[in-house]
Amino acid sequence: MRDYREVQLHIHPIQYQSILSHKDELMAIFPKDTELYIFPDDDLEKSSCIIESENGRMEAGVDSQLQEIKVKLTELLEGE
């Protein structure tokens, strides 16, 4: 994401103030010429997060992370 000029973070409204209070921390990850926009989205689950950039859209919520962990653990166990 280093080359992106704009990154949008879509989160459930319940999480909005909490994430907004950490915006400076999040901005520190990006180069100075990148803008970070945070939007509340009523259509998302409470634990969901969508990251949008010029490269596309990515689900980054807790549910999708847990699913990915489950898949990787299953693959690991099946490989033994």
C-alpha positions as protocol buffer text, in pm:
chain_id: "A"
residue {
  index: 1
  type: MET
  ca { x: 0 y: 0 z: 0 }
}
residue {
  index: 2
  type: ARG
  ca { x: 303 y: 227 z: 5 }
}
residue {
  index: 3
  type: ASP
  ca { x: 233 y: 365 z: -344 }
}
residue {
  index: 4
  type: TYR
  ca { x: -136 y: 435 z: -290 }
}
residue {
  index: 5
  type: ARG
  ca { x: -255 y: 793 z: -272 }
}
residue {
  index: 6
  type: GLU
  ca { x: -578 y: 707 z: -93 }
}
residue {
  index: 7
  type: VAL
  ca { x: -689 y: 426 z: 137 }
}
residue {
  index: 8
  type: GLN
  ca { x: -1045 y: 393 z: 263 }
}
residue {
  index: 9
  type: LEU
  ca { x: -1136 y: 200 z: 575 }
}
residue {
  index: 10
  type: HIS
  ca { x: -1503 y: 99 z: 607 }
}
residue {
  index: 11
  type: ILE
  ca { x: -1613 y: -19 z: 951 }
}
residue {
  index: 12
  type: HIS
  ca { x: -1931 y: -76 z: 1148 }
}
residue {
  index: 13
  type: PRO
  ca { x: -2054 y: 247 z: 1318 }
}
residue {
  index: 14
  type: ILE
  ca { x: -2004 y: 95 z: 1664 }
}
residue {
  index: 15
  type: GLN
  ca { x: -1629 y: 77 z: 1595 }
}
residue {
  index: 16
  type: TYR
  ca { x: -1606 y: 419 z: 1429 }
}
residue {
  index: 17
  type: GLN
  ca { x: -1504 y: 635 z: 1727 }
}
residue {
  index: 18
  type: SER
  ca { x: -1254 y: 380 z: 1850 }
}
residue {
  index: 19
  type: ILE
  ca { x: -1084 y: 350 z: 1511 }
}
residue {
  index: 20
  type: LEU
  ca { x: -1099 y: 724 z: 1458 }
}
residue {
  index: 21
  type: SER
  ca { x: -916 y: 776 z: 1788 }
}
residue {
  index: 22
  type: HIS
  ca { x: -631 y: 563 z: 1646 }
}
residue {
  index: 23
  type: LYS
  ca { x: -617 y: 740 z: 1310 }
}
residue {
  index: 24
  type: ASP
  ca { x: -279 y: 903 z: 1384 }
}
residue {
  index: 25
  type: GLU
  ca { x: -131 y: 560 z: 1462 }
}
residue {
  index: 26
  type: LEU
  ca { x: -271 y: 422 z: 1138 }
}
residue {
  index: 27
  type: MET
  ca { x: -148 y: 721 z: 938 }
}
residue {
  index: 28
  type: ALA
  ca { x: 205 y: 657 z: 1065 }
}
residue {
  index: 29
  type: ILE
  ca { x: 206 y: 333 z: 862 }
}
residue {
  index: 30
  type: PHE
  ca { x: 164 y: 519 z: 532 }
}
residue {
  index: 31
  type: PRO
  ca { x: 390 y: 761 z: 348 }
}
residue {
  index: 32
  type: LYS
  ca { x: 309 y: 1127 z: 404 }
}
residue {
  index: 33
  type: ASP
  ca { x: 134 y: 1169 z: 67 }
}
residue {
  index: 34
  type: THR
  ca { x: -125 y: 896 z: 138 }
}
residue {
  index: 35
  type: GLU
  ca { x: -469 y: 994 z: 265 }
}
residue {
  index: 36
  type: LEU
  ca { x: -661 y: 764 z: 500 }
}
residue {
  index: 37
  type: TYR
  ca { x: -1038 y: 797 z: 510 }
}
residue {
  index: 38
  type: ILE
  ca { x: -1249 y: 616 z: 768 }
}
residue {
  index: 39
  type: PHE
  ca { x: -1617 y: 559 z: 697 }
}
residue {
  index: 40
  type: PRO
  ca { x: -1890 y: 405 z: 914 }
}
residue {
  index: 41
  type: ASP
  ca { x: -2093 y: 148 z: 721 }
}
residue {
  index: 42
  type: ASP
  ca { x: -2423 y: 21 z: 862 }
}
residue {
  index: 43
  type: ASP
  ca { x: -2419 y: -275 z: 622 }
}
residue {
  index: 44
  type: LEU
  ca { x: -2111 y: -431 z: 784 }
}
residue {
  index: 45
  type: GLU
  ca { x: -2106 y: -676 z: 1073 }
}
residue {
  index: 46
  type: LYS
  ca { x: -1966 y: -536 z: 1399 }
}
residue {
  index: 47
  type: SER
  ca { x: -1636 y: -721 z: 1354 }
}
residue {
  index: 48
  type: SER
  ca { x: -1602 y: -652 z: 981 }
}
residue {
  index: 49
  type: CYS
  ca { x: -1361 y: -416 z: 813 }
}
residue {
  index: 50
  type: ILE
  ca { x: -1320 y: -338 z: 444 }
}
residue {
  index: 51
  type: ILE
  ca { x: -1001 y: -178 z: 312 }
}
residue {
  index: 52
  type: GLU
  ca { x: -1029 y: -10 z: -27 }
}
residue {
  index: 53
  type: SER
  ca { x: -748 y: 129 z: -240 }
}
residue {
  index: 54
  type: GLU
  ca { x: -661 y: 177 z: -606 }
}
residue {
  index: 55
  type: ASN
  ca { x: -570 y: -192 z: -609 }
}
residue {
  index: 56
  type: GLY
  ca { x: -916 y: -310 z: -504 }
}
residue {
  index: 57
  type: ARG
  ca { x: -1115 y: -410 z: -201 }
}
residue {
  index: 58
  type: MET
  ca { x: -1010 y: -644 z: 80 }
}
residue {
  index: 59
  type: GLU
  ca { x: -1203 y: -791 z: 373 }
}
residue {
  index: 60
  type: ALA
  ca { x: -992 y: -752 z: 686 }
}
residue {
  index: 61
  type: GLY
  ca { x: -1240 y: -817 z: 965 }
}
residue {
  index: 62
  type: VAL
  ca { x: -1201 y: -1051 z: 1258 }
}
residue {
  index: 63
  type: ASP
  ca { x: -1436 y: -1307 z: 1103 }
}
residue {
  index: 64
  type: SER
  ca { x: -1234 y: -1334 z: 782 }
}
residue {
  index: 65
  type: GLN
  ca { x: -909 y: -1353 z: 980 }
}
residue {
  index: 66
  type: LEU
  ca { x: -1046 y: -1635 z: 1195 }
}
residue {
  index: 67
  type: GLN
  ca { x: -1160 y: -1820 z: 883 }
}
residue {
  index: 68
  type: GLU
  ca { x: -813 y: -1788 z: 729 }
}
residue {
  index: 69
  type: ILE
  ca { x: -654 y: -1917 z: 1052 }
}
residue {
  index: 70
  type: LYS
  ca { x: -892 y: -2214 z: 1049 }
}
residue {
  index: 71
  type: VAL
  ca { x: -803 y: -2297 z: 687 }
}
residue {
  index: 72
  type: LYS
  ca { x: -428 y: -2275 z: 756 }
}
residue {
  index: 73
  type: LEU
  ca { x: -454 y: -2488 z: 1072 }
}
residue {
  index: 74
  type: THR
  ca { x: -659 y: -2749 z: 887 }
}
residue {
  index: 75
  type: GLU
  ca { x: -398 y: -2759 z: 608 }
}
residue {
  index: 76
  type: LEU
  ca { x: -122 y: -2794 z: 866 }
}
residue {
  index: 77
  type: LEU
  ca { x: -299 y: -3079 z: 1049 }
}
residue {
  index: 78
  type: GLU
  ca { x: -380 y: -3262 z: 727 }
}
residue {
  index: 79
  type: GLY
  ca { x: -16 y: -3239 z: 622 }
}
residue {
  index: 80
  type: GLU
  ca { x: 106 y: -3430 z: 930 }
}
